[in-house]
Amino acid sequence: MLPFLLLSLSLLLLLTTSSDLLIPESIEARGSPDTKVATILPSLIIPISSCNSLKVFPSQEHGGVWLKPSLEGLRDRPLCVSNGLITKYNETALYVHFKVPSNDARYCELEFNLPPSGELKQWRVRGTGILNVYGLAEPLNPHGLHWNVRPKRAPDTLSGSPGSPLYLIEHSITEKTTSCKGPRLECKMGGFMDFELSVHRPGWTFFEWQQSADPLTGISLGMWS
């Protein structure tokens, strides 16, 4: 009888002192399981233009991606002439180059931010407000990059097709919200990660922003542990 009483008392003591171990804590109560290690801004931002198909642009501190008609009106002169010919569309795409530091991050994610400060002319969005983001299958050469010579797109991690975007950036003009949807990526520790931003067809789109760290504006790379 005595051993049974000792066993009962031991069990009661365990339940009263360790109740927090027996009641599962919700994920919300624990907080996010992932912690941001760093936010990396692009070290190079290089545009290419259909209107200047052979021009190699220098790196810039602002981003611009758009697709619009070459002619804005019947009486307007052509806005886009390439190789001596009037082109149907005026299109600009963008390449971004990130230097990735070595740390304890488990994965990386592209991020795109447009803070609620459009009145300060930090950014402008018109049209559909949708951009495609592609990974690259070969290293970015900023010294020989133009509309006619560009790196190949890498296949999408889900579909395996080079025609499918890796990420989709969407800005709702009416709701004034911006999202950047795509997969977790392996961080190239101590190396580089390059991407192409271009317009999502169909429809006309105009994106322009001043890349900034404070407030965080434009394209960036989040590193998470």
C-alpha positions in Angstrom: 0.0 0.0 0.0 2.8 2.4 0.8 4.5 2.1 -2.6 1.1 2.8 -4.2 0.7 6.0 -2.1 4.2 7.2 -3.0 3.6 6.6 -6.7 0.3 8.6 -6.5 2.0 11.5 -4.7 4.8 11.6 -7.3 2.4 11.6 -10.2 0.4 14.5 -8.6 3.5 16.5 -8.0 4.6 16.0 -11.6 1.2 17.2 -12.9 1.2 20.4 -10.8 4.8 21.4 -11.5 4.9 20.6 -15.3 1.4 21.5 -16.5 2.9 23.8 -19.2 4.6 20.8 -20.8 1.4 18.9 -21.1 -0.7 21.7 -22.7 0.5 22.4 -26.3 1.2 26.0 -27.0 -0.3 27.4 -30.2 2.0 28.6 -32.9 0.5 32.1 -32.6 1.4 32.2 -28.9 5.0 31.1 -29.6 5.4 33.8 -32.2 6.9 33.3 -35.7 9.1 30.2 -36.0 11.4 32.1 -38.4 13.6 35.0 -37.6 14.9 37.5 -40.1 18.7 37.5 -40.1 19.3 40.3 -42.6 17.7 42.4 -45.3 20.0 42.8 -48.4 19.6 45.7 -50.9 20.7 45.1 -54.5 24.3 46.2 -55.2 23.4 46.6 -58.9 20.2 47.8 -60.6 20.6 47.7 -64.4 17.7 48.4 -66.8 17.4 47.3 -70.5 15.2 49.1 -73.0 13.6 48.1 -76.2 13.9 51.7 -77.4 17.7 51.6 -76.9 18.2 47.9 -77.7 22.1 48.2 -77.9 22.6 50.6 -75.0 24.4 49.3 -71.9 23.0 51.3 -69.0 25.0 51.9 -65.8 23.8 50.7 -62.5 21.1 53.0 -61.0 19.7 53.9 -57.6 16.1 53.7 -58.8 14.1 51.0 -60.5 11.8 51.2 -63.5 9.8 48.5 -65.2 7.1 49.3 -67.8 5.3 48.3 -71.0 3.3 50.9 -72.9 2.4 51.7 -76.5 5.2 53.3 -78.5 2.7 56.0 -79.7 0.7 57.8 -77.1 -1.4 59.8 -79.6 -2.0 60.2 -83.3 -0.3 63.6 -83.3 2.6 62.6 -81.1 5.9 61.7 -82.6 7.1 58.1 -82.0 8.4 57.6 -78.5 10.3 54.5 -79.3 12.6 54.1 -82.3 15.1 51.1 -82.3 17.5 50.3 -85.1 15.9 53.0 -87.2 12.4 51.4 -86.9 9.4 52.5 -85.0 8.6 49.8 -82.5 5.1 48.8 -81.4 5.9 48.8 -77.7 8.1 50.8 -75.3 9.3 48.3 -72.8 11.9 48.4 -70.0 13.0 45.4 -67.9 15.4 45.4 -64.9 18.1 43.2 -63.6 19.1 43.2 -59.9 22.3 41.8 -58.4 22.6 40.8 -54.7 25.8 40.2 -52.8 24.8 37.6 -50.2 26.8 37.6 -46.9 27.6 34.4 -45.0 25.5 34.0 -41.8 23.2 31.4 -40.2 20.2 32.0 -42.5 18.3 28.9 -43.6 16.6 30.4 -46.7 16.2 33.6 -48.7 13.1 35.3 -50.0 12.6 38.1 -52.4 10.7 41.1 -51.0 9.2 44.2 -52.6 8.0 47.1 -50.6 6.1 50.3 -51.5 5.5 52.2 -48.3 2.5 54.5 -48.0 4.4 57.6 -49.1 3.5 57.9 -52.8 2.9 61.6 -52.3 6.6 62.0 -51.6 7.3 60.7 -55.1 9.3 57.8 -53.9 7.3 55.5 -56.2 4.6 55.4 -58.9 2.5 52.6 -60.2 0.1 52.7 -63.1 -1.8 50.2 -65.1 -2.2 46.5 -64.1 0.4 46.8 -61.3 1.8 43.3 -61.9 5.5 42.3 -62.4 7.2 39.0 -63.1 10.4 38.0 -61.4 12.7 35.4 -63.0 15.8 33.6 -61.8 18.8 33.5 -64.1 20.4 30.4 -65.5 23.8 32.1 -66.0 25.8 34.8 -64.2 24.9 38.4 -64.8 27.4 40.4 -66.9 26.6 44.1 -66.2 29.2 45.3 -68.7 27.6 43.6 -71.7 23.9 43.7 -70.8 21.4 45.3 -73.2 18.1 44.4 -74.8 19.6 42.2 -77.5 22.0 40.4 -75.2 20.6 39.2 -71.8 21.2 36.1 -69.6 18.9 33.1 -69.9 16.1 32.7 -67.5 16.3 29.7 -65.1 13.4 27.3 -65.0 10.8 27.9 -62.3 11.3 25.7 -59.3 7.7 24.5 -59.4 6.8 24.1 -63.1 10.3 23.6 -64.5 9.5 26.0 -67.3 11.8 29.0 -68.1 8.6 30.8 -69.2 7.1 30.7 -65.7 8.0 33.5 -63.3 9.7 32.6 -60.0 7.9 35.4 -58.1 4.9 37.6 -58.8 4.8 41.2 -57.6 1.3 42.7 -57.4 0.3 46.2 -56.4 -3.3 47.1 -55.9 -3.8 50.7 -56.8 -7.3 50.8 -55.2 -6.3 49.1 -51.9 -2.8 50.5 -51.9 -1.2 47.1 -51.0 1.8 45.3 -52.4 2.6 41.6 -52.4 5.6 39.6 -53.5 4.6 35.9 -53.8 7.1 33.1 -54.5 9.1 30.2 -53.1 11.8 30.0 -50.4 15.2 30.1 -52.1 18.5 28.6 -51.1 20.8 31.4 -50.0 24.1 31.6 -52.0 26.2 32.3 -49.0 29.2 34.4 -49.8 28.1 34.5 -53.5 25.6 36.3 -55.7 21.9 36.1 -56.5 20.5 37.7 -59.7 17.0 38.3 -60.9 15.1 39.8 -63.8 12.0 42.0 -63.3 9.7 42.4 -66.3 6.1 43.3 -67.0 3.4 40.7 -66.6 1.4 40.4 -69.9 -1.2 41.2 -71.0 -1.9 44.9 -70.2 0.0 48.1 -69.8 2.1 48.6 -66.6 4.3 51.3 -65.2 6.4 50.8 -62.1 9.0 53.3 -60.9 10.6 53.6 -57.4 13.5 55.1 -55.6 15.4 52.3 -54.0 15.8 53.1 -50.3 16.7 51.4 -47.0 14.7 53.8 -44.8 11.8 53.5 -45.4 12.4 50.2 -47.1 11.4 50.8 -50.7 11.7 48.6 -53.8 13.3 45.2 -54.2 15.3 43.5 -51.5 16.4 40.0 -50.4 15.3 38.8 -46.9 17.5 36.2 -45.2 15.7 34.0 -42.6 16.8 31.5 -40.0 
